[in-house]
Amino acid sequence: MDQEVKRLRERLDSLDKEAPHRFRSLRDGDYRSTRALQSDILPGRTDLGIHLAD
């Protein structure tokens, strides 16, 4: 337990130094009107990582 608390505290202390994750925008044309990702973008993938911008 102590190790995990230490790891999490270190993680929280360094969050402000990390670059933010960029996500796809609804306005950029990557999504259909149903808010589903266009089928030609990362076909076959269904994980949440598909919403990260390159």
CHARMM internal coordinates of N, CA and C (Angstrom, degrees):
IC EDIT
DIST 1 N 1 CA 1.4494
DIST 1 CA 1 C 1.5313
ANGL 1 N 1 CA 1 C 110.52
DIST 1 C 2 N 1.3091
ANGL 1 CA 1 C 2 N 116.51
DIHE 1 N 1 CA 1 C 2 N -43.59
DIST 2 N 2 CA 1.4680
ANGL 1 C 2 N 2 CA 120.55
DIHE 1 CA 1 C 2 N 2 CA -178.96
DIST 2 CA 2 C 1.5243
ANGL 2 N 2 CA 2 C 111.53
DIHE 1 C 2 N 2 CA 2 C -61.02
DIST 2 C 3 N 1.3373
ANGL 2 CA 2 C 3 N 116.17
DIHE 2 N 2 CA 2 C 3 N -38.70
DIST 3 N 3 CA 1.4687
ANGL 2 C 3 N 3 CA 120.08
DIHE 2 CA 2 C 3 N 3 CA 178.57
DIST 3 CA 3 C 1.5168
ANGL 3 N 3 CA 3 C 111.60
DIHE 2 C 3 N 3 CA 3 C -63.27
DIST 3 C 4 N 1.3076
ANGL 3 CA 3 C 4 N 116.28
DIHE 3 N 3 CA 3 C 4 N -42.12
DIST 4 N 4 CA 1.4658
ANGL 3 C 4 N 4 CA 120.24
DIHE 3 CA 3 C 4 N 4 CA -179.29
DIST 4 CA 4 C 1.5248
ANGL 4 N 4 CA 4 C 110.98
DIHE 3 C 4 N 4 CA 4 C -67.87
DIST 4 C 5 N 1.3117
ANGL 4 CA 4 C 5 N 117.33
DIHE 4 N 4 CA 4 C 5 N -39.84
DIST 5 N 5 CA 1.4681
ANGL 4 C 5 N 5 CA 121.09
DIHE 4 CA 4 C 5 N 5 CA 176.94
DIST 5 CA 5 C 1.5210
ANGL 5 N 5 CA 5 C 109.56
DIHE 4 C 5 N 5 CA 5 C -61.39
DIST 5 C 6 N 1.3194
ANGL 5 CA 5 C 6 N 116.89
DIHE 5 N 5 CA 5 C 6 N -42.96
DIST 6 N 6 CA 1.4714
ANGL 5 C 6 N 6 CA 121.04
DIHE 5 CA 5 C 6 N 6 CA 178.64
DIST 6 CA 6 C 1.5329
ANGL 6 N 6 CA 6 C 110.49
DIHE 5 C 6 N 6 CA 6 C -62.61
DIST 6 C 7 N 1.3430
ANGL 6 CA 6 C 7 N 116.31
DIHE 6 N 6 CA 6 C 7 N -45.50
DIST 7 N 7 CA 1.4721
ANGL 6 C 7 N 7 CA 120.61
DIHE 6 CA 6 C 7 N 7 CA 179.99
DIST 7 CA 7 C 1.5202
ANGL 7 N 7 CA 7 C 110.95
DIHE 6 C 7 N 7 CA 7 C -60.53
DIST 7 C 8 N 1.3197
ANGL 7 CA 7 C 8 N 116.77
DIHE 7 N 7 CA 7 C 8 N -45.19
DIST 8 N 8 CA 1.4664
ANGL 7 C 8 N 8 CA 120.22
DIHE 7 CA 7 C 8 N 8 CA -178.76
DIST 8 CA 8 C 1.5297
ANGL 8 N 8 CA 8 C 112.12
DIHE 7 C 8 N 8 CA 8 C -66.85
DIST 8 C 9 N 1.3152
ANGL 8 CA 8 C 9 N 117.01
DIHE 8 N 8 CA 8 C 9 N -38.57
DIST 9 N 9 CA 1.4667
ANGL 8 C 9 N 9 CA 119.49
DIHE 8 CA 8 C 9 N 9 CA 177.56
DIST 9 CA 9 C 1.5219
ANGL 9 N 9 CA 9 C 111.10
DIHE 8 C 9 N 9 CA 9 C -63.95
DIST 9 C 10 N 1.3335
ANGL 9 CA 9 C 10 N 116.61
DIHE 9 N 9 CA 9 C 10 N -42.69
DIST 10 N 10 CA 1.4711
ANGL 9 C 10 N 10 CA 120.13
DIHE 9 CA 9 C 10 N 10 CA 177.59
DIST 10 CA 10 C 1.5229
ANGL 10 N 10 CA 10 C 110.56
DIHE 9 C 10 N 10 CA 10 C -62.95
DIST 10 C 11 N 1.3126
ANGL 10 CA 10 C 11 N 116.12
DIHE 10 N 10 CA 10 C 11 N -39.74
DIST 11 N 11 CA 1.4698
ANGL 10 C 11 N 11 CA 121.25
DIHE 10 CA 10 C 11 N 11 CA 178.94
DIST 11 CA 11 C 1.5276
ANGL 11 N 11 CA 11 C 110.65
DIHE 10 C 11 N 11 CA 11 C -62.45
DIST 11 C 12 N 1.3163
ANGL 11 CA 11 C 12 N 116.70
DIHE 11 N 11 CA 11 C 12 N -46.46
DIST 12 N 12 CA 1.4623
ANGL 11 C 12 N 12 CA 121.13
DIHE 11 CA 11 C 12 N 12 CA 179.68
DIST 12 CA 12 C 1.5238
ANGL 12 N 12 CA 12 C 111.90
DIHE 11 C 12 N 12 CA 12 C -65.86
DIST 12 C 13 N 1.3222
ANGL 12 CA 12 C 13 N 116.80
DIHE 12 N 12 CA 12 C 13 N -35.95
DIST 13 N 13 CA 1.4636
ANGL 12 C 13 N 13 CA 120.41
DIHE 12 CA 12 C 13 N 13 CA 179.37
DIST 13 CA 13 C 1.5248
ANGL 13 N 13 CA 13 C 112.51
DIHE 12 C 13 N 13 CA 13 C -67.27
DIST 13 C 14 N 1.3298
ANGL 13 CA 13 C 14 N 117.68
DIHE 13 N 13 CA 13 C 14 N -23.53
DIST 14 N 14 CA 1.4646
ANGL 13 C 14 N 14 CA 119.98
DIHE 13 CA 13 C 14 N 14 CA -176.76
DIST 14 CA 14 C 1.5303
ANGL 14 N 14 CA 14 C 113.71
DIHE 13 C 14 N 14 CA 14 C -103.30
DIST 14 C 15 N 1.3142
ANGL 14 CA 14 C 15 N 118.68
DIHE 14 N 14 CA 14 C 15 N 0.88
DIST 15 N 15 CA 1.4654
ANGL 14 C 15 N 15 CA 120.83
DIHE 14 CA 14 C 15 N 15 CA -176.98
DIST 15 CA 15 C 1.5244
ANGL 15 N 15 CA 15 C 113.00
DIHE 14 C 15 N 15 CA 15 C -59.62
DIST 15 C 16 N 1.3233
ANGL 15 CA 15 C 16 N 117.39
DIHE 15 N 15 CA 15 C 16 N -37.34
DIST 16 N 16 CA 1.4611
ANGL 15 C 16 N 16 CA 119.32
DIHE 15 CA 15 C 16 N 16 CA -177.72
DIST 16 CA 16 C 1.5259
ANGL 16 N 16 CA 16 C 112.52
DIHE 15 C 16 N 16 CA 16 C -71.10
DIST 16 C 17 N 1.3124
ANGL 16 CA 16 C 17 N 118.47
DIHE 16 N 16 CA 16 C 17 N -10.46
DIST 17 N 17 CA 1.4636
ANGL 16 C 17 N 17 CA 122.23
DIHE 16 CA 16 C 17 N 17 CA 179.70
DIST 17 CA 17 C 1.5368
ANGL 17 N 17 CA 17 C 112.54
DIHE 16 C 17 N 17 CA 17 C -95.80
DIST 17 C 18 N 1.3129
ANGL 17 CA 17 C 18 N 116.65
DIHE 17 N 17 CA 17 C 18 N -10.78
DIST 18 N 18 CA 1.4600
ANGL 17 C 18 N 18 CA 121.11
DIHE 17 CA 17 C 18 N 18 CA -178.59
DIST 18 CA 18 C 1.5226
ANGL 18 N 18 CA 18 C 111.53
DIHE 17 C 18 N 18 CA 18 C -86.04
DIST 18 C 19 N 1.3204
ANGL 18 CA 18 C 19 N 115.06
DIHE 18 N 18 CA 18 C 19 N 147.61
DIST 19 N 19 CA 1.4652
ANGL 18 C 19 N 19 CA 119.87
DIHE 18 CA 18 C 19 N 19 CA 174.46
DIST 19 CA 19 C 1.5274
ANGL 19 N 19 CA 19 C 108.68
DIHE 18 C 19 N 19 CA 19 C -72.98
DIST 19 C 20 N 1.3184
ANGL 19 CA 19 C 20 N 117.88
DIHE 19 N 19 CA 19 C 20 N 140.46
DIST 20 N 20 CA 1.4699
ANGL 19 C 20 N 20 CA 119.43
DIHE 19 CA 19 C 20 N 20 CA -179.89
DIST 20 CA 20 C 1.5283
ANGL 20 N 20 CA 20 C 111.15
DIHE 19 C 20 N 20 CA 20 C -71.10
DIST 20 C 21 N 1.3222
ANGL 20 CA 20 C 21 N 115.82
DIHE 20 N 20 CA 20 C 21 N 153.65
DIST 21 N 21 CA 1.4599
ANGL 20 C 21 N 21 CA 121.29
DIHE 20 CA 20 C 21 N 21 CA 174.85
DIST 21 CA 21 C 1.5272
ANGL 21 N 21 CA 21 C 107.96
DIHE 20 C 21 N 21 CA 21 C -77.68
DIST 21 C 22 N 1.3225
ANGL 21 CA 21 C 22 N 116.33
DIHE 21 N 21 CA 21 C 22 N 134.26
DIST 22 N 22 CA 1.4615
ANGL 21 C 22 N 22 CA 120.41
DIHE 21 CA 21 C 22 N 22 CA 176.51
DIST 22 CA 22 C 1.5235
ANGL 22 N 22 CA 22 C 108.51
DIHE 21 C 22 N 22 CA 22 C -95.70
DIST 22 C 23 N 1.3072
ANGL 22 CA 22 C 23 N 116.64
DIHE 22 N 22 CA 22 C 23 N 127.84
DIST 23 N 23 CA 1.4553
ANGL 22 C 23 N 23 CA 121.74
DIHE 22 CA 22 C 23 N 23 CA 178.22
DIST 23 CA 23 C 1.5204
ANGL 23 N 23 CA 23 C 109.84
DIHE 22 C 23 N 23 CA 23 C -105.70
DIST 23 C 24 N 1.3153
ANGL 23 CA 23 C 24 N 115.73
DIHE 23 N 23 CA 23 C 24 N 155.23
DIST 24 N 24 CA 1.4643
ANGL 23 C 24 N 24 CA 121.07
DIHE 23 CA 23 C 24 N 24 CA 176.64
DIST 24 CA 24 C 1.5273
ANGL 24 N 24 CA 24 C 109.04
DIHE 23 C 24 N 24 CA 24 C -63.51
DIST 24 C 25 N 1.3165
ANGL 24 CA 24 C 25 N 115.97
DIHE 24 N 24 CA 24 C 25 N 149.05
DIST 25 N 25 CA 1.4565
ANGL 24 C 25 N 25 CA 121.18
DIHE 24 CA 24 C 25 N 25 CA 179.49
DIST 25 CA 25 C 1.5232
ANGL 25 N 25 CA 25 C 109.51
DIHE 24 C 25 N 25 CA 25 C -104.48
DIST 25 C 26 N 1.3060
ANGL 25 CA 25 C 26 N 116.34
DIHE 25 N 25 CA 25 C 26 N 145.38
DIST 26 N 26 CA 1.4656
ANGL 25 C 26 N 26 CA 120.01
DIHE 25 CA 25 C 26 N 26 CA 176.65
DIST 26 CA 26 C 1.5212
ANGL 26 N 26 CA 26 C 111.36
DIHE 25 C 26 N 26 CA 26 C -62.96
DIST 26 C 27 N 1.3157
ANGL 26 CA 26 C 27 N 117.64
DIHE 26 N 26 CA 26 C 27 N -27.19
DIST 27 N 27 CA 1.4657
ANGL 26 C 27 N 27 CA 122.16
DIHE 26 CA 26 C 27 N 27 CA -176.29
DIST 27 CA 27 C 1.5238
ANGL 27 N 27 CA 27 C 114.17
DIHE 26 C 27 N 27 CA 27 C -83.20
DIST 27 C 28 N 1.3347
ANGL 27 CA 27 C 28 N 117.85
DIHE 27 N 27 CA 27 C 28 N -10.27
DIST 28 N 28 CA 1.4628
ANGL 27 C 28 N 28 CA 120.66
DIHE 27 CA 27 C 28 N 28 CA -175.25
DIST 28 CA 28 C 1.5239
ANGL 28 N 28 CA 28 C 114.10
DIHE 27 C 28 N 28 CA 28 C -84.42
DIST 28 C 29 N 1.3240
ANGL 28 CA 28 C 29 N 118.32
DIHE 28 N 28 CA 28 C 29 N -3.03
DIST 29 N 29 CA 1.4613
ANGL 28 C 29 N 29 CA 121.46
DIHE 28 CA 28 C 29 N 29 CA 177.91
DIST 29 CA 29 C 1.5188
ANGL 29 N 29 CA 29 C 113.79
DIHE 28 C 29 N 29 CA 29 C 89.03
DIST 29 C 30 N 1.3275
ANGL 29 CA 29 C 30 N 118.20
DIHE 29 N 29 CA 29 C 30 N 6.01
DIST 30 N 30 CA 1.4621
ANGL 29 C 30 N 30 CA 120.32
DIHE 29 CA 29 C 30 N 30 CA 179.04
DIST 30 CA 30 C 1.5317
ANGL 30 N 30 CA 30 C 111.91
DIHE 29 C 30 N 30 CA 30 C -80.12
DIST 30 C 31 N 1.3197
ANGL 30 CA 30 C 31 N 117.20
DIHE 30 N 30 CA 30 C 31 N -15.48
DIST 31 N 31 CA 1.4598
ANGL 30 C 31 N 31 CA 121.32
DIHE 30 CA 30 C 31 N 31 CA -176.90
DIST 31 CA 31 C 1.5302
ANGL 31 N 31 CA 31 C 110.86
DIHE 30 C 31 N 31 CA 31 C -117.64
DIST 31 C 32 N 1.3316
ANGL 31 CA 31 C 32 N 114.45
DIHE 31 N 31 CA 31 C 32 N 149.23
DIST 32 N 32 CA 1.4711
ANGL 31 C 32 N 32 CA 120.31
DIHE 31 CA 31 C 32 N 32 CA 174.80
DIST 32 CA 32 C 1.5254
ANGL 32 N 32 CA 32 C 108.43
DIHE 31 C 32 N 32 CA 32 C -80.30
DIST 32 C 33 N 1.3094
ANGL 32 CA 32 C 33 N 117.12
DIHE 32 N 32 CA 32 C 33 N 176.44
DIST 33 N 33 CA 1.4686
ANGL 32 C 33 N 33 CA 121.29
DIHE 32 CA 32 C 33 N 33 CA 179.86
DIST 33 CA 33 C 1.5287
ANGL 33 N 33 CA 33 C 111.82
DIHE 32 C 33 N 33 CA 33 C -64.54
DIST 33 C 34 N 1.3238
ANGL 33 CA 33 C 34 N 116.99
DIHE 33 N 33 CA 33 C 34 N -18.26
DIST 34 N 34 CA 1.4607
ANGL 33 C 34 N 34 CA 121.33
DIHE 33 CA 33 C 34 N 34 CA 177.73
DIST 34 CA 34 C 1.5251
ANGL 34 N 34 CA 34 C 111.74
DIHE 33 C 34 N 34 CA 34 C -85.67
DIST 34 C 35 N 1.3219
ANGL 34 CA 34 C 35 N 115.99
DIHE 34 N 34 CA 34 C 35 N 4.06
DIST 35 N 35 CA 1.4662
ANGL 34 C 35 N 35 CA 123.70
DIHE 34 CA 34 C 35 N 35 CA -178.01
DIST 35 CA 35 C 1.5158
ANGL 35 N 35 CA 35 C 113.04
DIHE 34 C 35 N 35 CA 35 C 67.55
DIST 35 C 36 N 1.3288
ANGL 35 CA 35 C 36 N 116.51
DIHE 35 N 35 CA 35 C 36 N 20.06
DIST 36 N 36 CA 1.4613
ANGL 35 C 36 N 36 CA 121.99
DIHE 35 CA 35 C 36 N 36 CA 173.13
DIST 36 CA 36 C 1.5207
ANGL 36 N 36 CA 36 C 107.70
DIHE 35 C 36 N 36 CA 36 C -95.47
DIST 36 C 37 N 1.3084
ANGL 36 CA 36 C 37 N 116.88
DIHE 36 N 36 CA 36 C 37 N 145.34
DIST 37 N 37 CA 1.4521
ANGL 36 C 37 N 37 CA 121.28
DIHE 36 CA 36 C 37 N 37 CA 179.80
DIST 37 CA 37 C 1.5245
ANGL 37 N 37 CA 37 C 110.12
DIHE 36 C 37 N 37 CA 37 C -63.09
DIST 37 C 38 N 1.3213
ANGL 37 CA 37 C 38 N 116.78
DIHE 37 N 37 CA 37 C 38 N 140.72
DIST 38 N 38 CA 1.4632
ANGL 37 C 38 N 38 CA 120.98
DIHE 37 CA 37 C 38 N 38 CA 178.10
DIST 38 CA 38 C 1.5270
ANGL 38 N 38 CA 38 C 109.44
DIHE 37 C 38 N 38 CA 38 C -53.92
DIST 38 C 39 N 1.3071
ANGL 38 CA 38 C 39 N 117.68
DIHE 38 N 38 CA 38 C 39 N 140.78
DIST 39 N 39 CA 1.4662
ANGL 38 C 39 N 39 CA 121.84
DIHE 38 CA 38 C 39 N 39 CA -173.83
DIST 39 CA 39 C 1.5308
ANGL 39 N 39 CA 39 C 113.53
DIHE 38 C 39 N 39 CA 39 C -66.08
DIST 39 C 40 N 1.3363
ANGL 39 CA 39 C 40 N 117.37
DIHE 39 N 39 CA 39 C 40 N -22.37
DIST 40 N 40 CA 1.4671
ANGL 39 C 40 N 40 CA 119.06
DIHE 39 CA 39 C 40 N 40 CA -179.23
DIST 40 CA 40 C 1.5298
ANGL 40 N 40 CA 40 C 113.19
DIHE 39 C 40 N 40 CA 40 C -86.69
DIST 40 C 41 N 1.3287
ANGL 40 CA 40 C 41 N 117.04
DIHE 40 N 40 CA 40 C 41 N -2.04
DIST 41 N 41 CA 1.4570
ANGL 40 C 41 N 41 CA 121.64
DIHE 40 CA 40 C 41 N 41 CA 178.07
DIST 41 CA 41 C 1.5270
ANGL 41 N 41 CA 41 C 107.83
DIHE 40 C 41 N 41 CA 41 C -99.30
DIST 41 C 42 N 1.3024
ANGL 41 CA 41 C 42 N 117.02
DIHE 41 N 41 CA 41 C 42 N 117.05
DIST 42 N 42 CA 1.4704
ANGL 41 C 42 N 42 CA 123.72
DIHE 41 CA 41 C 42 N 42 CA 179.89
DIST 42 CA 42 C 1.5294
ANGL 42 N 42 CA 42 C 112.15
DIHE 41 C 42 N 42 CA 42 C 50.80
DIST 42 C 43 N 1.3385
ANGL 42 CA 42 C 43 N 117.66
DIHE 42 N 42 CA 42 C 43 N 56.64
DIST 43 N 43 CA 1.4639
ANGL 42 C 43 N 43 CA 120.26
DIHE 42 CA 42 C 43 N 43 CA -178.02
DIST 43 CA 43 C 1.5330
ANGL 43 N 43 CA 43 C 111.71
DIHE 42 C 43 N 43 CA 43 C -60.72
DIST 43 C 44 N 1.3219
ANGL 43 CA 43 C 44 N 114.76
DIHE 43 N 43 CA 43 C 44 N 140.98
DIST 44 N 44 CA 1.4538
ANGL 43 C 44 N 44 CA 121.15
DIHE 43 CA 43 C 44 N 44 CA 177.35
DIST 44 CA 44 C 1.5205
ANGL 44 N 44 CA 44 C 114.53
DIHE 43 C 44 N 44 CA 44 C 88.40
DIST 44 C 45 N 1.3117
ANGL 44 CA 44 C 45 N 117.48
DIHE 44 N 44 CA 44 C 45 N -15.84
DIST 45 N 45 CA 1.4690
ANGL 44 C 45 N 45 CA 119.58
DIHE 44 CA 44 C 45 N 45 CA 179.34
DIST 45 CA 45 C 1.5162
ANGL 45 N 45 CA 45 C 110.26
DIHE 44 C 45 N 45 CA 45 C -89.85
DIST 45 C 46 N 1.3106
ANGL 45 CA 45 C 46 N 115.76
DIHE 45 N 45 CA 45 C 46 N 141.96
DIST 46 N 46 CA 1.4609
ANGL 45 C 46 N 46 CA 120.59
DIHE 45 CA 45 C 46 N 46 CA 179.70
DIST 46 CA 46 C 1.5281
ANGL 46 N 46 CA 46 C 112.02
DIHE 45 C 46 N 46 CA 46 C -130.53
DIST 46 C 47 N 1.3328
ANGL 46 CA 46 C 47 N 117.35
DIHE 46 N 46 CA 46 C 47 N 3.77
DIST 47 N 47 CA 1.4559
ANGL 46 C 47 N 47 CA 120.22
DIHE 46 CA 46 C 47 N 47 CA -179.05
DIST 47 CA 47 C 1.5338
ANGL 47 N 47 CA 47 C 110.63
DIHE 46 C 47 N 47 CA 47 C -76.78
DIST 47 C 48 N 1.3080
ANGL 47 CA 47 C 48 N 116.82
DIHE 47 N 47 CA 47 C 48 N 165.20
DIST 48 N 48 CA 1.4696
ANGL 47 C 48 N 48 CA 121.14
DIHE 47 CA 47 C 48 N 48 CA -178.02
DIST 48 CA 48 C 1.5226
ANGL 48 N 48 CA 48 C 112.59
DIHE 47 C 48 N 48 CA 48 C -67.53
DIST 48 C 49 N 1.3149
ANGL 48 CA 48 C 49 N 118.27
DIHE 48 N 48 CA 48 C 49 N -18.29
DIST 49 N 49 CA 1.4572
ANGL 48 C 49 N 49 CA 122.03
DIHE 48 CA 48 C 49 N 49 CA 178.89
DIST 49 CA 49 C 1.5186
ANGL 49 N 49 CA 49 C 113.97
DIHE 48 C 49 N 49 CA 49 C -62.63
DIST 49 C 50 N 1.3211
ANGL 49 CA 49 C 50 N 117.65
DIHE 49 N 49 CA 49 C 50 N -16.93
DIST 50 N 50 CA 1.4690
ANGL 49 C 50 N 50 CA 119.99
DIHE 49 CA 49 C 50 N 50 CA 179.23
DIST 50 CA 50 C 1.5223
ANGL 50 N 50 CA 50 C 111.60
DIHE 49 C 50 N 50 CA 50 C -65.92
DIST 50 C 51 N 1.3140
ANGL 50 CA 50 C 51 N 117.57
DIHE 50 N 50 CA 50 C 51 N -18.25
DIST 51 N 51 CA 1.4552
ANGL 50 C 51 N 51 CA 120.62
DIHE 50 CA 50 C 51 N 51 CA -178.05
DIST 51 CA 51 C 1.5277
ANGL 51 N 51 CA 51 C 113.01
DIHE 50 C 51 N 51 CA 51 C -88.34
DIST 51 C 52 N 1.3360
ANGL 51 CA 51 C 52 N 116.58
DIHE 51 N 51 CA 51 C 52 N -4.22
DIST 52 N 52 CA 1.4632
ANGL 51 C 52 N 52 CA 120.09
DIHE 51 CA 51 C 52 N 52 CA 176.58
DIST 52 CA 52 C 1.5214
ANGL 52 N 52 CA 52 C 109.37
DIHE 51 C 52 N 52 CA 52 C -79.80
DIST 52 C 53 N 1.3173
ANGL 52 CA 52 C 53 N 116.71
DIHE 52 N 52 CA 52 C 53 N 134.42
DIST 53 N 53 CA 1.4663
ANGL 52 C 53 N 53 CA 120.87
DIHE 52 CA 52 C 53 N 53 CA 177.63
DIST 53 CA 53 C 1.5258
ANGL 53 N 53 CA 53 C 109.07
DIHE 52 C 53 N 53 CA 53 C -76.07
DIST 53 C 54 N 1.2948
ANGL 53 CA 53 C 54 N 115.77
DIHE 53 N 53 CA 53 C 54 N 153.33
DIST 54 N 54 CA 1.4807
ANGL 53 C 54 N 54 CA 120.46
DIHE 53 CA 53 C 54 N 54 CA 179.30
DIST 54 CA 54 C 1.5022
ANGL 54 N 54 CA 54 C 111.04
DIHE 53 C 54 N 54 CA 54 C -73.12
END
COOR INIT
IC SEED 1 N 1 CA 1 C
IC BUILD
